[in-house]
Amino acid sequence: MLRKPRTCLTTATMALTLTLAAPLPASATEDYGLPNLTGSSQAITGEEFRLGRAWLRQFRARTPAWQDPLAQEYVESLVSRLLPHSGLTDTSTVVALVDNRALNAFAVPGGVIGVNAGLFAFASEEDAVASVLAHELGHLSQRHYSRGQARAEQTQLPAMAAMLAGMLIAASGGGDAGIAAAMGSQAAFVQDQLAYSRRFEQEADRLGLLTMAQAGFDPDAMVRMFRAMQRQVSLQGGNPPEFLLTHPLTESRISDAESRASQLAPRRPREEDDPSYHLVRARALLAVNQRDPQQAATRLAQDDAPAVARRYLDALIAARQGQTDSALSQLDRLAQELPDLAIMPVSAAEVAFDAGRYDEAIERSRRLLRLMPGHMPATRILGEALLQRDPNEAYRVLNELANRRPEDPQVFTLLAEAAGRSGREAWGHLARAEQMQLTGDIQRAIRQLDVARQVAERSGDTNALARIEQRREDFVGYRETMEKF
């Protein structure tokens, strides 16, 4: 797997189902295409947008990221397939992958979609994961948080910042204390809000089923997913998956979903022999079984996963065990058998990189990029490998990637290193500051900008100086928003 810097972060996440915030402002075409956290909204208040994106940054500071570019691209593509049918318009979403084995997913203001690695480990079919994402998009499209907030104002429940702050406590391991802070201290208010949320859950189910059918997924998969979660609760003695802590599941809700799913059929049935989901699931199982990779292989076999997924996982495990040549041979054979799947050649480049074969990783990445220009995982590996051979070219590659992915903190981590190694010291400090603000460390980010400004002044880099001054003003605004948590 790619060697990426990791920050010491705290424990698991709690699901949060809120509303869609403002569309993300258009990215700049240069200077990394950096996000404007203080952007306003035409449809929903700018305050919702600012708080939601600030929440994401604080969330990143408290939870470990599942740093897997291939899984990231897959989930983003899955969301993109569902979005046109969800009722959301002019939406720019951000997908956050969480390194947590618990079954969970969430959506928050600002178009943030979060997915735990454990969701893939639990779900044996793509349509089941699609059902969870479609349900979350249903909450967003119906503005359930805004509607819930109107109800909360009638019952004097906490405002949005307090609600999100409570969820951050829960995400940091505060458990019931975080939920209590989010819901309010008086039991009557909590009971009222839970009853209201159950109605939202049913509405999100119904819209999610329609979204699935129109996107070509099997609506019955939502019912199968509910039944699987219900069985898990029974097997674990009433201890539900994290997803159900904020998504109450009742028999009447399941029955309603089952009845409505029976009346729907996929509008455009998809190719049934595409193994992409199972390949990404293999990576998720490996991520949640780091200490015993064989458990991942056993789980795939138990779920009767396609043979290609089991062979793929075997190759990844072989690479983990230092059997690089064997792993590359297996991946190359799979790539020949499935030439339309980019995941095979990208995985081979990844294996080569992890084995220290930087020239081979560069060659393999470039070969794929000639066929698929702009492919994110291949570009990411190419940039990281080039750091070991040609820092100046690495900076060019990673700078272009940062322009396309202004909300990706890992890209800015690599960009900062490339800038430093290629003699762009001021830009390196700026990229590091961006990585810090994206992960919630706004105070250090502002100090890093001050260092960047000193370097730019000393070197006479007027372009960098102008950008640094602009970003410092933005960062101060970010800090004011983040202080609400």
C-alpha positions as CSV (number, residue, x, y, z in Angstrom):
1,M,0.0,0.0,0.0
2,L,1.1,3.6,-0.5
3,R,3.4,5.0,2.2
4,K,1.6,8.1,3.4
5,P,2.3,10.2,6.4
6,R,-0.2,9.5,9.2
7,T,-1.2,11.8,12.1
8,C,-1.8,10.4,15.5
9,L,-5.6,10.6,15.7
10,T,-8.2,9.4,18.1
11,T,-10.8,6.7,17.9
12,A,-14.0,5.8,16.0
13,T,-16.7,7.8,14.4
14,M,-20.4,8.3,15.1
15,A,-22.8,8.6,12.2
16,L,-24.4,11.9,11.5
17,T,-27.3,12.5,9.2
18,L,-27.9,16.2,8.5
19,T,-28.6,18.3,5.4
20,L,-27.1,19.5,2.2
21,A,-25.3,22.8,2.5
22,A,-24.2,25.3,-0.1
23,P,-22.6,24.2,-3.4
24,L,-18.9,24.4,-3.1
25,P,-17.6,27.5,-4.8
26,A,-15.8,27.0,-8.1
27,S,-12.2,26.1,-7.6
28,A,-9.5,28.4,-8.9
29,T,-7.6,27.3,-11.9
30,E,-4.3,28.0,-10.3
31,D,-2.7,28.2,-6.8
32,Y,-3.9,24.7,-6.0
33,G,-7.6,25.5,-6.7
34,L,-7.9,26.1,-2.9
35,P,-11.4,25.9,-1.3
36,N,-13.3,28.9,0.0
37,L,-14.6,27.7,3.4
38,T,-16.4,31.0,3.9
39,G,-18.4,30.8,0.6
40,S,-22.0,31.7,0.6
41,S,-25.1,29.8,-0.6
42,Q,-27.9,30.6,-2.9
43,A,-30.2,27.8,-1.7
44,I,-29.2,27.4,2.0
45,T,-27.5,29.7,4.4
46,G,-23.8,30.3,4.1
47,E,-23.6,29.6,7.8
48,E,-24.7,26.0,7.1
49,F,-21.9,25.7,4.5
50,R,-19.3,27.1,6.8
51,L,-20.2,25.0,9.8
52,G,-20.4,21.8,7.8
53,R,-17.0,22.2,6.2
54,A,-15.5,23.3,9.5
55,W,-17.0,20.2,11.0
56,L,-15.2,18.1,8.4
57,R,-11.9,19.6,9.3
58,Q,-12.5,19.0,13.0
59,F,-13.6,15.5,12.2
60,R,-10.4,14.8,10.4
61,A,-8.4,16.0,13.4
62,R,-10.2,13.4,15.6
63,T,-10.5,10.3,13.4
64,P,-8.0,8.2,11.4
65,A,-8.4,8.5,7.6
66,W,-8.6,5.4,5.4
67,Q,-5.9,6.6,3.0
68,D,-6.6,4.5,0.0
69,P,-6.7,6.4,-3.4
70,L,-8.3,3.5,-5.2
71,A,-11.1,3.1,-2.6
72,Q,-11.5,6.9,-2.6
73,E,-12.0,7.0,-6.4
74,Y,-14.4,4.1,-6.2
75,V,-16.7,5.7,-3.5
76,E,-16.6,9.1,-5.4
77,S,-17.7,7.4,-8.6
78,L,-20.5,5.5,-6.7
79,V,-21.7,8.8,-5.3
80,S,-21.5,10.4,-8.7
81,R,-23.7,7.6,-10.2
82,L,-26.3,8.2,-7.5
83,L,-26.3,12.0,-7.4
84,P,-28.1,12.8,-10.7
85,H,-31.1,10.8,-9.4
86,S,-31.1,12.0,-5.8
87,G,-32.9,15.3,-6.3
88,L,-29.7,17.3,-5.4
89,T,-28.6,20.0,-7.8
90,D,-25.4,22.0,-8.2
91,T,-23.8,19.9,-5.6
92,S,-20.1,19.4,-5.0
93,T,-19.5,16.6,-2.6
94,V,-16.5,15.6,-0.5
95,V,-16.0,12.0,0.3
96,A,-14.2,11.2,3.6
97,L,-13.1,7.6,4.1
98,V,-12.6,6.6,7.7
99,D,-10.2,3.9,8.9
100,N,-12.7,2.2,11.2
101,R,-14.0,-1.4,11.1
102,A,-17.5,-0.3,12.4
103,L,-20.4,-0.4,10.0
104,N,-21.1,3.3,9.5
105,A,-21.7,6.1,7.0
106,F,-22.8,9.7,7.4
107,A,-23.7,13.0,5.6
108,V,-23.3,16.5,6.9
109,P,-23.9,20.1,5.7
110,G,-21.6,21.2,2.9
111,G,-22.1,18.0,0.9
112,V,-19.8,15.8,3.0
113,I,-20.3,12.1,2.6
114,G,-18.4,9.8,5.1
115,V,-17.9,6.1,4.8
116,N,-16.1,3.7,7.2
117,A,-14.0,0.9,5.8
118,G,-16.2,-1.3,7.9
119,L,-19.2,-0.7,5.6
120,F,-17.4,-2.5,2.8
121,A,-16.3,-5.3,5.2
122,F,-20.0,-5.8,6.2
123,A,-21.7,-5.5,2.8
124,S,-21.1,-8.4,0.4
125,E,-22.6,-6.6,-2.6
126,E,-22.2,-3.2,-4.2
127,D,-26.0,-2.5,-4.2
128,A,-26.0,-2.8,-0.4
129,V,-23.4,0.0,-0.1
130,A,-25.3,2.0,-2.8
131,S,-28.4,1.7,-0.6
132,V,-26.7,3.3,2.3
133,L,-25.3,6.1,0.2
134,A,-28.7,6.6,-1.5
135,H,-30.3,6.8,1.9
136,E,-27.9,9.5,3.0
137,L,-28.4,11.5,-0.1
138,G,-32.1,11.2,0.6
139,H,-31.6,13.0,3.9
140,L,-29.6,15.7,2.1
141,S,-32.0,16.2,-0.8
142,Q,-35.0,16.7,1.6
143,R,-33.0,19.1,3.8
144,H,-33.8,17.0,6.8
145,Y,-31.5,19.0,9.0
146,S,-33.0,22.3,8.1
147,R,-36.5,20.9,8.7
148,G,-35.4,19.3,11.9
149,Q,-33.8,22.5,13.0
150,A,-37.1,24.3,12.5
151,R,-38.7,21.7,14.7
152,A,-35.9,22.1,17.2
153,E,-36.5,25.8,17.4
154,Q,-40.0,25.1,18.5
155,T,-38.8,22.7,21.2
156,Q,-35.7,24.8,22.2
157,L,-33.2,22.2,21.0
158,P,-29.6,23.2,20.4
159,A,-28.6,25.2,17.4
160,M,-26.7,23.7,14.5
161,A,-23.2,24.5,16.0
162,A,-24.1,22.8,19.2
163,M,-25.5,19.7,17.4
164,L,-22.3,19.4,15.3
165,A,-20.1,20.0,18.4
166,G,-21.9,17.1,20.1
167,M,-21.2,14.8,17.2
168,L,-17.5,15.8,17.4
169,I,-17.5,14.7,21.0
170,A,-19.0,11.4,19.9
171,A,-16.5,11.0,17.1
172,S,-13.7,11.5,19.6
173,G,-14.9,8.6,21.8
174,G,-17.3,10.6,24.0
175,G,-20.1,8.1,23.2
176,D,-23.4,8.8,24.9
177,A,-22.1,12.1,26.2
178,G,-21.7,13.3,22.6
179,I,-25.1,12.2,21.6
180,A,-26.6,13.9,24.7
181,A,-24.8,17.1,23.9
182,A,-26.2,16.9,20.3
183,M,-29.7,16.1,21.3
184,G,-30.2,18.3,24.3
185,S,-30.2,17.6,28.0
186,Q,-33.9,17.1,28.7
187,A,-35.3,13.7,28.1
188,A,-38.6,15.1,26.7
189,F,-36.7,17.0,24.0
190,V,-34.6,13.9,23.2
191,Q,-37.7,11.7,22.8
192,D,-39.5,14.3,20.6
193,Q,-36.4,14.6,18.4
194,L,-36.0,10.9,18.0
195,A,-39.6,10.4,17.0
196,Y,-39.2,13.2,14.5
197,S,-36.0,11.6,13.1
198,R,-37.8,8.3,12.6
199,R,-40.1,10.0,10.1
200,F,-37.1,11.4,8.3
201,E,-35.5,7.9,8.2
202,Q,-38.6,6.5,6.4
203,E,-38.7,9.4,4.0
204,A,-34.9,9.0,3.2
205,D,-35.5,5.3,2.6
206,R,-38.3,6.0,0.1
207,L,-36.2,8.5,-1.8
208,G,-33.1,6.3,-1.6
209,L,-35.1,3.5,-3.1
210,L,-36.1,5.7,-6.1
211,T,-32.6,6.9,-6.5
212,M,-31.2,3.4,-6.5
213,A,-33.7,2.2,-9.1
214,Q,-33.1,5.2,-11.4
215,A,-29.3,4.7,-11.1
216,G,-29.6,1.1,-12.1
217,F,-29.2,-0.5,-8.7
218,D,-31.4,-3.2,-7.1
219,P,-33.8,-1.5,-4.6
220,D,-34.3,-4.9,-2.8
221,A,-30.6,-4.5,-1.7
222,M,-31.8,-1.9,0.9
223,V,-34.1,-4.4,2.4
224,R,-31.3,-7.1,2.4
225,M,-29.0,-4.6,4.1
226,F,-31.6,-3.8,6.8
227,R,-32.2,-7.5,7.5
228,A,-28.4,-8.1,7.7
229,M,-28.1,-5.3,10.3
230,Q,-31.0,-6.7,12.2
231,R,-29.3,-10.1,12.3
232,Q,-26.2,-8.5,13.6
233,V,-28.0,-6.8,16.4
234,S,-29.5,-10.2,17.3
235,L,-26.2,-12.0,17.2
236,Q,-24.5,-9.3,19.3
237,G,-27.0,-9.3,22.0
238,G,-28.7,-6.1,21.2
239,N,-25.5,-4.1,20.5
240,P,-26.3,-2.4,17.2
241,P,-23.9,-1.3,14.5
242,E,-22.8,2.4,14.8
243,F,-25.0,3.2,11.8
244,L,-28.1,2.3,13.7
245,L,-27.3,4.6,16.6
246,T,-28.4,7.6,14.6
247,H,-30.6,5.7,12.1
248,P,-33.2,3.9,14.1
249,L,-34.3,0.6,12.5
250,T,-37.7,-0.7,13.3
251,E,-39.7,-3.6,11.8
252,S,-42.3,-1.2,10.4
253,R,-39.5,0.7,8.6
254,I,-38.2,-2.5,7.1
255,S,-41.7,-3.5,6.0
256,D,-42.3,-0.2,4.4
257,A,-39.0,-0.4,2.5
258,E,-39.8,-3.9,1.4
259,S,-43.2,-3.0,0.1
260,R,-41.9,0.0,-1.8
261,A,-38.9,-1.9,-3.2
262,S,-41.2,-4.6,-4.6
263,Q,-42.8,-2.0,-6.8
264,L,-39.5,-0.8,-8.3
265,A,-37.1,-2.2,-10.7
266,P,-33.7,-0.9,-11.9
267,R,-34.3,1.5,-14.7
268,R,-31.1,0.5,-16.5
269,P,-29.7,-2.8,-15.1
270,R,-26.0,-2.7,-14.8
271,E,-23.4,-5.2,-15.9
272,E,-23.5,-8.0,-13.4
273,D,-20.0,-9.3,-14.2
274,D,-18.1,-6.1,-13.1
275,P,-16.0,-7.1,-10.1
276,S,-14.9,-3.6,-9.2
277,Y,-16.9,-3.6,-5.9
278,H,-15.4,-6.9,-4.8
279,L,-11.9,-5.7,-5.5
280,V,-12.4,-2.5,-3.4
281,R,-14.0,-4.7,-0.7
282,A,-10.9,-6.8,-0.7
283,R,-8.8,-3.7,0.0
284,A,-11.3,-2.7,2.8
285,L,-11.1,-6.2,4.4
286,L,-7.3,-6.0,4.3
287,A,-7.4,-2.5,5.9
288,V,-9.5,-3.7,8.8
289,N,-7.5,-6.9,9.2
290,Q,-4.0,-5.4,9.2
291,R,-2.7,-7.8,11.9
292,D,-4.1,-11.0,10.3
293,P,-4.6,-10.6,6.5
294,Q,-5.7,-14.2,6.2
295,Q,-8.9,-13.2,7.9
296,A,-9.7,-10.9,5.0
297,A,-9.2,-13.9,2.6
298,T,-11.4,-16.1,4.8
299,R,-14.1,-13.5,4.8
300,L,-14.1,-13.2,1.0
301,A,-14.3,-17.0,0.6
302,Q,-17.1,-17.2,3.1
303,D,-19.1,-14.6,1.2
304,D,-18.5,-16.4,-2.1
305,A,-16.8,-13.5,-3.7
306,P,-15.8,-13.8,-7.3
307,A,-12.6,-15.7,-8.0
308,V,-10.9,-12.6,-9.4
309,A,-11.4,-10.7,-6.1
310,R,-9.9,-13.6,-4.2
311,R,-6.9,-13.7,-6.5
312,Y,-6.5,-10.0,-6.3
313,L,-6.5,-10.2,-2.5
314,D,-3.9,-13.0,-2.6
315,A,-1.7,-10.7,-4.7
316,L,-2.0,-7.9,-2.2
317,I,-1.2,-10.2,0.7
318,A,1.8,-11.6,-1.1
319,A,3.0,-8.0,-1.5
320,R,2.6,-7.4,2.2
321,Q,4.7,-10.5,2.8
322,G,7.5,-9.2,0.7
323,Q,6.8,-11.4,-2.3
324,T,6.9,-8.5,-4.8
325,D,7.7,-10.5,-7.9
326,S,4.9,-13.0,-7.3
327,A,2.4,-10.2,-6.5
328,L,3.3,-8.2,-9.7
329,S,3.0,-11.4,-11.8
330,Q,-0.5,-12.1,-10.4
331,L,-1.6,-8.5,-10.9
332,D,-0.3,-8.4,-14.5
333,R,-2.2,-11.6,-15.3
334,L,-5.4,-10.2,-13.9
335,A,-4.8,-7.0,-15.9
336,Q,-4.5,-9.0,-19.1
337,E,-7.8,-10.8,-18.3
338,L,-9.6,-7.6,-17.3
339,P,-8.1,-4.9,-19.5
340,D,-10.9,-2.4,-18.8
341,L,-10.2,-2.2,-15.1
342,A,-7.6,0.4,-14.1
343,I,-7.4,-1.0,-10.5
344,M,-5.1,-3.8,-11.6
345,P,-2.3,-1.8,-13.2
346,V,-2.6,0.9,-10.5
347,S,-2.3,-1.8,-7.8
348,A,0.8,-3.1,-9.6
349,A,2.3,0.4,-9.6
350,E,1.4,0.7,-5.9
351,V,3.1,-2.6,-5.1
352,A,6.2,-1.6,-7.0
353,F,6.4,1.7,-5.1
354,D,6.0,0.1,-1.7
355,A,8.8,-2.3,-2.6
356,G,11.1,0.7,-3.4
357,R,11.0,0.1,-7.1
358,Y,10.4,3.7,-7.9
359,D,11.4,3.7,-11.6
360,E,9.0,0.8,-12.2
361,A,6.2,2.5,-10.3
362,I,6.8,5.6,-12.5
363,E,6.8,3.6,-15.7
364,R,3.6,1.7,-14.8
365,S,1.8,4.8,-13.7
366,R,2.7,6.7,-16.8
367,R,1.6,3.8,-19.0
368,L,-1.8,3.9,-17.5
369,L,-2.1,7.6,-17.6
370,R,-1.4,7.6,-21.3
371,L,-4.6,5.5,-21.6
372,M,-6.5,7.3,-18.8
373,P,-5.3,10.9,-18.5
374,G,-6.0,12.4,-15.1
375,H,-6.7,9.1,-13.4
376,M,-6.4,10.2,-9.7
377,P,-4.9,7.0,-8.1
378,A,-2.3,6.6,-10.9
379,T,-1.4,10.4,-10.7
380,R,-1.0,10.1,-7.0
381,I,1.4,7.2,-7.2
382,L,3.3,8.8,-10.0
383,G,3.7,12.0,-8.0
384,E,4.9,10.1,-4.9
385,A,7.3,8.0,-6.9
386,L,8.7,11.0,-8.7
387,L,9.6,12.5,-5.4
388,Q,12.4,9.9,-5.2
389,R,13.7,10.7,-8.7
390,D,12.6,14.1,-10.0
391,P,11.2,16.5,-7.4
392,N,10.6,19.2,-9.9
393,E,8.4,17.0,-12.1
394,A,6.8,15.6,-8.9
395,Y,5.8,19.2,-8.0
396,R,4.3,19.8,-11.4
397,V,2.3,16.5,-11.2
398,L,1.1,17.1,-7.6
399,N,0.3,20.7,-8.1
400,E,-2.0,19.8,-11.0
401,L,-3.6,17.2,-8.8
402,A,-4.1,19.7,-5.9
403,N,-5.9,22.0,-8.3
404,R,-8.3,19.2,-9.0
405,R,-8.6,18.0,-5.4
406,P,-8.5,21.1,-3.2
407,E,-10.1,19.2,-0.3
408,D,-7.6,16.4,-0.2
409,P,-5.2,16.8,2.7
410,Q,-2.9,13.9,1.7
411,V,-2.3,15.5,-1.7
412,F,-1.1,18.7,0.0
413,T,1.2,16.7,2.3
414,L,2.9,15.3,-0.8
415,L,2.9,18.7,-2.5
416,A,4.6,20.3,0.4
417,E,7.3,17.7,0.3
418,A,7.7,18.1,-3.5
419,A,7.9,21.9,-3.1
420,G,10.6,21.7,-0.5
421,R,12.7,19.2,-2.5
422,S,12.4,21.3,-5.7
423,G,13.5,24.5,-4.0
424,R,10.1,26.1,-3.8
425,E,10.4,26.8,-0.1
426,A,7.6,29.4,0.3
427,W,5.1,27.3,-1.7
428,G,6.1,24.3,0.4
429,H,5.1,26.2,3.6
430,L,1.9,27.3,1.9
431,A,1.0,23.7,1.0
432,R,1.8,22.5,4.5
433,A,-0.5,25.2,5.8
434,E,-3.3,24.0,3.6
435,Q,-2.8,20.5,4.8
436,M,-3.0,21.7,8.4
437,Q,-6.2,23.7,7.9
438,L,-7.8,20.8,6.0
439,T,-7.2,18.6,9.1
440,G,-8.5,21.1,11.7
441,D,-5.2,22.5,12.9
442,I,-6.0,26.1,12.0
443,Q,-3.7,27.8,14.6
444,R,-0.6,25.9,13.3
445,A,-1.8,26.6,9.8
446,I,-1.7,30.4,10.4
447,R,1.7,30.2,12.0
448,Q,2.9,28.2,9.0
449,L,1.6,30.9,6.7
450,D,3.6,33.5,8.7
451,V,6.7,31.4,8.1
452,A,5.8,31.2,4.4
453,R,5.5,34.9,4.2
454,Q,8.9,35.5,5.8
455,V,10.5,33.0,3.3
456,A,8.7,34.7,0.3
457,E,9.8,38.1,1.4
458,R,13.4,37.0,1.8
459,S,13.5,35.3,-1.6
460,G,11.6,38.0,-3.4
461,D,8.8,35.6,-4.5
462,T,6.0,38.2,-5.1
463,N,3.6,35.6,-6.6
464,A,3.9,33.4,-3.5
465,L,3.7,36.4,-1.2
466,A,0.4,37.6,-2.8
467,R,-1.1,34.2,-2.5
468,I,0.0,33.8,1.1
469,E,-1.5,37.1,2.1
470,Q,-4.8,36.1,0.5
471,R,-4.8,32.7,2.2
472,R,-4.0,34.2,5.6
473,E,-7.1,36.4,5.5
474,D,-9.1,33.3,4.5
475,F,-7.6,31.3,7.4
476,V,-8.6,33.9,9.9
477,G,-12.1,33.5,8.7
478,Y,-11.8,29.7,9.0
479,R,-10.6,30.1,12.6
480,E,-13.7,32.1,13.5
481,T,-16.0,29.4,12.1
482,M,-14.0,26.6,13.8
483,E,-14.2,28.3,17.2
484,K,-17.9,27.5,17.2
485,F,-16.9,24.0,18.0
